[in-house]
Amino acid sequence: MNLLLAEVAQATQRLADAGVPSPRNDAEELAAFVHGVKRGELHSVKDSDFDARYWEVIARREQREPLQHITGRAYFRYLELQVGPGVFVPRPETESVVGWAIDAVRAMDVVEPCIVDLCTGSGAIALALAQEVPRSRVHAVELSEDALVWTRKNMQGSRVDLRQGNALDAFRDLDGQVDLVVSNPPYIPLTEWEYVAPEARDYDPELALFSGEDGLDLIRGLERTAHRLLRPGGVVVVEHADTQGGQVPWIFTEERGWADAADHPDLNNRPRFATARRAMP
């Protein structure tokens, strides 16, 4: 074992003791980041090339600063995104939301589907859809100027139509023309603040996390926005907390102009997102 791998083993234990959920992964990711190699190449770093700054970044991770803030990058499906303070770090669970959305759009048999991403944050969802549905017309909106600093970096050179504004009244020019509305909105109940992981509670922007006493305030508003934007037969996809399974589909009722409202599991088989179809007239 070379020096770096021995240090990674020690760092793994330190991160585990600090309560970091994936200590080995993070210790290796930070070692690769500091030494400018891939994780699978850590064994090739010479002992003389060991960089003591490794222990500086390990100390930051011990304080539960997000791994992605330290490295400045987050991976989402086939994307590498720039992230940092002020923007919500995309999570693996959201990848299943995008996967479902892509399948739904492809099944529509629309030549150039129109897609709207509400509360885009880092731009992860919008960029993934633009990349994986090549002929789509993708529009995205974000309210926070702090988040938009990162969104604009990530969307530079992309074909996504990015706008700043409130998701509840965005894209009036697209009313009734959209094939798919997708959103990963804030959905944590204010009453759950103390139970949120430090990485999110202390570093993600509150605007991207919390939404009223039951966490569903913004989703209730987005239901009306989605209904306004979608053409008849168009589909909405909204992420929610695994504890909200069963609650969100009831927001998209037949009385409000929806059909086929349902919940769907993530890769861990926990309820993660709801979908509904705008009813035909």
VOTORTI-680675 format. One record per residue: x negated, y, z negated of N, C-alpha, C in turn; residue in one letter. Coordinates in steps of 0.02 Angstrom, whole numbers, padded with zeros to 5 digits, always signed. Layout:
N
XYZXYZXYZA/...
# end
This chain:
281
-00042-00060+00000+00000+00000+00000-00044+00063+00000M/-00029+00110+00046-00069+00171+00047-00044+00219-00008N/-00080+00274-00016-00064+00321-00070+00006+00349-00062L/+00025+00367+00000+00090+00397+00010+00147+00350-00010L/+00142+00287+00009+00195+00240-00009+00198+00229-00085L/+00141+00232-00118+00141+00227-00191+00176+00288-00222A/+00163+00347-00193+00195+00408-00218+00271+00406-00204E/+00289+00379-00146+00361+00372-00130+00396+00328-00181V/+00363+00275-00203+00392+00230-00253+00404+00268-00318A/+00355+00309-00339+00363+00349-00400+00418+00400-00391Q/+00420+00432-00332+00471+00483-00319+00540+00452-00320A/+00546+00392-00294+00611+00357-00293+00637+00349-00364T/+00594+00330-00409+00614+00321-00479+00635+00388-00510Q/+00597+00440-00496+00614+00506-00523+00682+00529-00498R/+00695+00519-00434+00759+00540-00406+00816+00498-00434L/+00804+00434-00444+00854+00390-00473+00871+00413-00544A/+00819+00430-00582+00829+00453-00651+00868+00519-00653D/+00863+00559-00599+00898+00623-00595+00969+00615-00571A/+00989+00554-00553+01058+00541-00531+01070+00551-00457G/+01016+00558-00418+01023+00566-00346+01054+00502-00317V/+01106+00506-00277+01142+00446-00255+01101+00398-00211P/+01056+00425-00170+01016+00382-00125+00942+00397-00135S/+00913+00377-00191+00845+00398-00208+00791+00374-00160P/+00795+00311-00138+00743+00285-00093+00746+00320-00025R/+00806+00326+00001+00814+00360+00065+00786+00431+00062N/+00804+00468+00009+00784+00537+00005+00709+00544-00007D/+00680+00500-00047+00608+00501-00058+00570+00490+00007A/+00594+00444+00047+00562+00430+00111+00573+00487+00161E/+00634+00513+00163+00649+00568+00210+00605+00629+00194E/+00596+00644+00130+00556+00702+00111+00482+00689+00125L/+00460+00627+00116+00390+00611+00131+00377+00619+00206A/+00424+00597+00247+00417+00603+00319+00418+00677+00340A/+00463+00715+00308+00469+00786+00323+00404+00824+00308F/+00377+00813+00249+00317+00850+00228+00256+00831+00271V/+00253+00767+00289+00193+00743+00325+00201+00743+00401H/+00260+00764+00425+00269+00771+00497+00270+00705+00535G/+00296+00652+00503+00300+00587+00536+00371+00560+00530V/+00385+00505+00564+00449+00471+00556+00447+00426+00495K/+00506+00409+00469+00508+00368+00409+00471+00302+00419R/+00477+00274+00478+00444+00210+00492+00368+00215+00499G/+00342+00276+00496+00270+00286+00505+00235+00307+00440E/+00270+00304+00384+00240+00326+00320+00178+00286+00303L/+00177+00222+00322+00120+00180+00306+00056+00200+00344H/+00066+00240+00398+00009+00259+00439-00026+00323+00415S/+00003+00356+00365-00027+00418+00340-00088+00401+00297V/-00145+00428+00316-00207+00414+00279-00204+00444+00209K/-00238+00411+00162-00239+00435+00093-00266+00507+00091D/-00314+00521+00133-00345+00588+00133-00298+00641+00161S/-00243+00619+00195-00195+00666+00224-00134+00677+00179D/-00134+00646+00120-00077+00655+00074-00070+00729+00057F/-00009+00755+00063+00005+00825+00051+00041+00833-00016D/+00009+00869-00062+00036+00876-00130+00102+00915-00131A/+00118+00949-00076+00183+00984-00072+00241+00935-00077R/+00226+00871-00067+00278+00820-00073+00311+00824-00141Y/+00271+00836-00193+00299+00837-00260+00339+00901-00273W/+00326+00953-00234+00366+01014-00240+00437+01001-00214E/+00442+00967-00156+00509+00955-00129+00546+00901-00169V/+00509+00855-00198+00541+00805-00242+00570+00840-00303I/+00535+00889-00330+00561+00926-00388+00625+00963-00370A/+00627+00991-00310+00688+01025-00287+00747+00975-00282R/+00733+00916-00255+00786+00866-00248+00807+00840-00316R/+00760+00837-00363+00778+00817-00432+00830+00865-00462E/+00826+00929-00442+00874+00979-00466+00940+00976-00427Q/+00946+00925-00385+01006+00910-00345+01017+00960-00288R/+00963+00996-00269+00968+01035-00208+00977+00986-00150E/+01023+00998-00105+01037+00950-00051+00974+00935-00009P/+00966+00873+00008+00911+00852+00052+00910+00895+00115L/+00970+00909+00142+00974+00945+00206+00952+01018+00198Q/+00961+01047+00140+00937+01115+00129+00861+01116+00127H/+00831+01064+00099+00758+01062+00094+00726+01052+00162I/+00755+01008+00202+00726+00994+00268+00752+01043+00321T/+00809+01074+00307+00838+01121+00354+00875+01088+00411G/+00889+01024+00405+00922+00989+00460+00971+00937+00433R/+01023+00925+00472+01072+00873+00455+01087+00834+00519A/+01098+00770+00511+01112+00728+00569+01186+00710+00568Y/+01217+00715+00627+01289+00702+00633+01301+00670+00701F/+01321+00607+00700+01328+00568+00761+01264+00572+00802R/+01266+00604+00861+01206+00607+00903+01171+00675+00898Y/+01190+00714+00849+01166+00783+00843+01116+00791+00786L/+01069+00837+00795+01028+00863+00740+01046+00936+00732E/+01073+00954+00674+01098+01021+00662+01054+01059+00613L/+01051+01125+00620+01018+01167+00571+01068+01187+00517Q/+01049+01178+00454+01092+01195+00398+01051+01227+00343V/+01086+01260+00297+01054+01291+00240+01105+01326+00198G/+01084+01367+00150+01131+01402+00106+01182+01442+00146P/+01245+01435+00126+01299+01473+00159+01342+01432+00205G/+01321+01371+00222+01361+01330+00267+01370+01260+00237V/+01428+01232+00247+01443+01164+00223+01401+01113+00260F/+01369+01069+00223+01328+01017+00254+01374+00960+00279V/+01373+00944+00343+01417+00891+00369+01402+00824+00335P/+01455+00785+00323+01450+00721+00289+01462+00663+00337R/+01433+00606+00322+01444+00546+00365+01517+00527+00373P/+01558+00540+00321+01628+00520+00325+01664+00554+00383E/+01642+00614+00399+01676+00652+00452+01662+00622+00521T/+01610+00581+00527+01595+00550+00591+01653+00505+00614E/+01687+00473+00566+01743+00430+00585+01802+00472+00609S/+01809+00533+00583+01861+00579+00607+01849+00596+00680V/+01787+00612+00696+01769+00629+00765+01777+00569+00811V/+01757+00511+00787+01765+00450+00828+01837+00439+00848G/+01883+00447+00799+01954+00439+00814+01977+00492+00864W/+01955+00553+00854+01975+00608+00898+01952+00596+00970A/+01891+00572+00977+01865+00557+01045+01907+00504+01079I/+01923+00452+01042+01965+00398+01071+02033+00425+01091D/+02061+00469+01049+02128+00496+01063+02127+00539+01126A/+02075+00580+01134+02071+00623+01193+02062+00582+01256V/+02019+00531+01252+02008+00489+01311+02071+00452+01331R/+02112+00435+01282+02174+00398+01297+02227+00443+01329A/+02218+00508+01325+02268+00555+01352+02268+00558+01428M/+02212+00539+01458+02207+00541+01531+02217+00612+01557D/+02185+00660+01522+02186+00731+01543+02117+00746+01572V/+02115+00777+01630+02052+00788+01665+02004+00832+01625V/+02029+00889+01601+01988+00935+01562+02025+00952+01497E/+02022+00906+01448+02061+00917+01386+02038+00979+01349P/+02088+01014+01321+02076+01074+01280+02076+01054+01207C/+02021+01069+01172+02012+01048+01102+01997+01110+01060I/+02028+01112+01000+02015+01167+00953+01992+01137+00886V/+01936+01163+00861+01908+01144+00796+01918+01202+00748D/+01961+01191+00698+01975+01243+00648+01931+01234+00587L/+01901+01288+00562+01853+01285+00506+01790+01247+00527C/+01757+01270+00578+01703+01231+00610+01640+01225+00568T/+01627+01273+00523+01567+01268+00481+01503+01267+00522G/+01464+01214+00515+01401+01208+00552+01412+01198+00627S/+01474+01182+00646+01489+01168+00716+01484+01094+00733G/+01475+01052+00683+01463+00981+00695+01518+00948+00736A/+01581+00959+00717+01637+00926+00752+01642+00951+00823I/+01642+01017+00832+01650+01046+00898+01594+01025+00945A/+01533+01026+00921+01476+01007+00963+01476+00933+00981L/+01496+00891+00933+01500+00819+00948+01553+00806+01001A/+01610+00839+00996+01663+00829+01046+01641+00856+01115L/+01608+00913+01116+01584+00940+01179+01533+00894+01211A/+01492+00863+01170+01440+00818+01196+01469+00752+01220Q/+01516+00725+01183+01540+00657+01196+01603+00655+01240E/+01635+00712+01250+01690+00717+01298+01669+00770+01348V/+01628+00751+01398+01591+00800+01439+01634+00852+01475P/+01695+00835+01495+01735+00882+01534+01785+00920+01491R/+01777+00915+01425+01823+00949+01380+01807+01024+01377S/+01858+01063+01359+01851+01134+01345+01860+01142+01270R/+01806+01156+01235+01806+01155+01162+01803+01226+01134V/+01848+01241+01087+01850+01306+01054+01843+01294+00979H/+01809+01340+00945+01797+01331+00873+01802+01399+00838A/+01826+01397+00776+01832+01459+00737+01805+01448+00667V/+01772+01500+00641+01745+01499+00573+01755+01568+00543E/+01775+01570+00480+01788+01633+00446+01726+01664+00415L/+01684+01624+00385+01628+01649+00345+01570+01674+00388S/+01549+01735+00376+01491+01763+00411+01427+01725+00392E/+01423+01704+00329+01364+01666+00306+01359+01600+00344D/+01415+01566+00352+01415+01503+00388+01399+01514+00462A/+01426+01569+00489+01417+01582+00560+01344+01592+00580L/+01303+01613+00532+01231+01618+00547+01205+01551+00572V/+01227+01497+00539+01205+01430+00558+01243+01404+00618W/+01308+01419+00622+01348+01396+00679+01319+01422+00744T/+01302+01486+00743+01276+01516+00805+01209+01485+00825R/+01167+01469+00776+01104+01436+00791+01117+01368+00824K/+01164+01331+00796+01178+01264+00822+01212+01265+00890N/+01252+01316+00901+01291+01319+00964+01255+01357+01020M/+01196+01382+01005+01159+01419+01057+01147+01374+01118Q/+01168+01397+01175+01160+01358+01236+01214+01307+01248G/+01261+01299+01201+01316+01252+01211+01373+01287+01249S/+01423+01248+01269+01479+01276+01306+01540+01286+01260R/+01530+01280+01194+01586+01290+01148+01603+01364+01142V/+01667+01379+01145+01692+01447+01135+01698+01459+01060D/+01650+01493+01030+01649+01505+00958+01676+01575+00942L/+01722+01577+00893+01750+01641+00872+01748+01647+00796R/+01744+01708+00772+01750+01719+00700+01822+01739+00685Q/+01850+01709+00633+01919+01727+00615+01949+01678+00567G/+02011+01692+00549+02049+01649+00504+02082+01593+00545N/+02072+01532+00523+02099+01474+00559+02175+01477+00564A/+02208+01511+00517+02281+01511+00516+02312+01552+00572L/+02275+01601+00599+02304+01640+00654+02258+01644+00714D/+02213+01596+00720+02164+01596+00775+02195+01571+00840A/+02164+01591+00896+02177+01565+00963+02250+01575+00985F/+02276+01634+00973+02344+01649+00997+02349+01642+01073R/+02292+01652+01106+02291+01647+01179+02297+01576+01204D/+02292+01527+01158+02296+01456+01178+02361+01423+01155L/+02408+01462+01129+02470+01432+01104+02503+01387+01156D/+02519+01326+01134+02554+01278+01176+02513+01246+01230G/+02447+01257+01230+02404+01232+01284+02353+01180+01261Q/+02349+01167+01196+02295+01126+01169+02314+01052+01166V/+02267+01010+01185+02279+00938+01183+02263+00907+01115D/+02211+00934+01082+02189+00907+01018+02168+00963+00971L/+02194+00963+00910+02171+01007+00857+02139+00963+00804V/+02078+00981+00784+02042+00942+00734+02015+00990+00681V/+02013+00966+00618+01989+01009+00565+01963+00968+00506S/+01907+00991+00479+01883+00968+00414+01887+01028+00367N/+01946+01041+00340+01957+01102+00300+01936+01091+00227P/+01934+01144+00187+01926+01133+00115+01986+01096+00088P/+01974+01046+00045+02031+01007+00019+02021+00983-00053Y/+01971+01009-00088+01961+00988-00157+02006+01029-00203I/+02044+00996-00248+02085+01034-00296+02041+01074-00343P/+02064+01134-00360+02026+01175-00407+02017+01140-00474L/+02064+01097-00492+02060+01061-00555+02005+01008-00556T/+01977+00992-00497+01926+00940-00493+01855+00969-00492E/+01848+01034-00505+01783+01067-00498+01727+01031-00535W/+01740+01012-00597+01686+00983-00638+01666+00914-00615E/+01707+00882-00574+01691+00814-00552+01655+00812-00484Y/+01648+00870-00453+01616+00873-00387+01540+00864-00395V/+01510+00825-00349+01437+00813-00351+01400+00880-00351A/+01345+00885-00390+01308+00948-00393+01286+00974-00325P/+01268+00928-00280+01246+00950-00213+01299+00992-00178E/+01363+00974-00187+01417+01012-00157+01437+01071-00201A/+01450+01057-00264+01476+01109-00309+01429+01169-00316R/+01364+01156-00319+01315+01209-00333+01284+01238-00270D/+01294+01206-00212+01258+01229-00152+01303+01241-00092Y/+01355+01201-00083+01402+01214-00028+01445+01275-00045D/+01464+01315+00004+01505+01374-00010+01574+01353-00036P/+01598+01389-00088+01663+01373-00117+01719+01377-00065E/+01712+01423-00018+01763+01431+00034+01773+01367+00073L/+01721+01325+00078+01726+01263+00116+01747+01203+00074A/+01756+01214+00008+01769+01158-00037+01840+01158-00065L/+01861+01214-00094+01921+01214-00136+01980+01247-00101F/+02041+01219-00116+02101+01245-00083+02162+01234-00127S/+02167+01275-00179+02227+01273-00222+02227+01218-00274G/+02280+01216-00312+02284+01170-00369+02281+01097-00347E/+02312+01080-00291+02312+01010-00269+02265+00998-00210D/+02230+01051-00187+02183+01044-00132+02213+01047-00063G/+02279+01054-00059+02313+01048+00006+02339+01115+00033L/+02323+01170+00000+02350+01234+00021+02334+01250+00094D/+02270+01244+00113+02251+01263+00181+02279+01213+00231L/+02280+01149+00213+02308+01099+00260+02381+01115+00275I/+02418+01138+00225+02488+01157+00238+02491+01214+00289R/+02445+01261+00283+02443+01315+00332+02421+01292+00401G/+02372+01247+00402+02347+01222+00466+02400+01181+00503L/+02447+01152+00466+02501+01115+00499+02539+01161+00546E/+02553+01222+00524+02589+01270+00566+02545+01293+00624R/+02481+01305+00610+02435+01326+00663+02431+01273+00717T/+02423+01210+00697+02417+01155+00745+02481+01149+00787A/+02539+01157+00754+02602+01151+00791+02607+01207+00843H/+02584+01266+00826+02585+01323+00872+02538+01312+00931R/+02480+01284+00918+02429+01276+00970+02443+01218+01018L/+02467+01163+00991+02472+01102+01031+02529+01104+01082L/+02516+01073+01139+02569+01059+01187+02610+01001+01160R/+02672+00993+01182+02709+00933+01162+02670+00870+01180P/+02664+00824+01134+02624+00764+01144+02552+00771+01123G/+02530+00833+01108+02463+00844+01084+02454+00818+01013G/+02391+00809+00992+02377+00774+00929+02336+00818+00882V/+02350+00812+00818+02311+00846+00766+02276+00793+00723V/+02214+00808+00703+02174+00763+00660+02146+00806+00603V/+02162+00788+00541+02140+00828+00484+02108+00783+00431V/+02046+00800+00412+02013+00763+00359+02041+00783+00291E/+02040+00736+00244+02061+00750+00175+02022+00706+00127H/+02032+00717+00063+01997+00677+00012+02027+00607+00009A/+01985+00559-00012+02010+00491-00015+02066+00484-00067D/+02069+00529-00116+02122+00528-00166+02187+00558-00140T/+02186+00587-00081+02246+00619-00052+02279+00575+00000Q/+02257+00513+00005+02287+00467+00052+02362+00460+00038G/+02402+00466+00090+02474+00461+00082+02507+00528+00073G/+02471+00579+00048+02502+00645+00037+02502+00687+00101Q/+02447+00685+00138+02441+00730+00196+02490+00713+00253V/+02501+00649+00270+02550+00635+00323+02619+00664+00309P/+02636+00670+00244+02701+00697+00227+02707+00772+00241W/+02650+00805+00254+02652+00875+00274+02674+00882+00347I/+02659+00830+00386+02674+00830+00458+02739+00790+00470F/+02794+00820+00451+02858+00784+00452+02895+00793+00518T/+02943+00749+00529+02985+00754+00589+03025+00819+00589E/+03047+00840+00529+03086+00902+00524+03046+00963+00546E/+02979+00958+00542+02936+01014+00562+02908+01005+00633R/+02934+00955+00667+02917+00947+00738+02861+00899+00752G/+02852+00849+00709+02797+00801+00718+02823+00730+00726W/+02780+00688+00754+02796+00616+00761+02732+00577+00746A/+02741+00514+00728+02686+00467+00719+02634+00489+00667D/+02654+00524+00615+02607+00545+00563+02581+00483+00526A/+02515+00480+00517+02484+00421+00486+02418+00438+00454A/+02397+00397+00407+02331+00403+00376+02284+00351+00406D/+02218+00366+00402+02168+00321+00430+02109+00315+00381H/+02077+00257+00378+02020+00247+00333+01954+00269+00364P/+01905+00284+00321+01837+00296+00345+01799+00229+00347D/+01733+00232+00357+01694+00172+00364+01691+00131+00299L/+01707+00164+00243+01709+00129+00179+01779+00106+00161N/+01824+00110+00211+01893+00087+00205+01932+00127+00153N/+01913+00191+00145+01951+00236+00101+01991+00285+00144R/+02052+00302+00125+02091+00349+00166+02053+00415+00174P/+02043+00436+00236+01999+00493+00248+02029+00547+00292R/+02074+00529+00338+02102+00581+00380+02172+00562+00403F/+02211+00615+00417+02280+00605+00439+02286+00629+00511A/+02331+00598+00548+02345+00618+00617+02420+00623+00628T/+02439+00664+00676+02509+00669+00695+02512+00695+00767A/+02568+00683+00799+02579+00703+00868+02636+00754+00870R/+02624+00809+00907+02679+00858+00913+02735+00826+00953R/+02794+00827+00923+02851+00793+00953+02869+00825+01020A/+02895+00783+01064+02919+00807+01128+02985+00843+01117M/+02999+00894+01157+03062+00932+01148+03122+00889+01164P/
# end
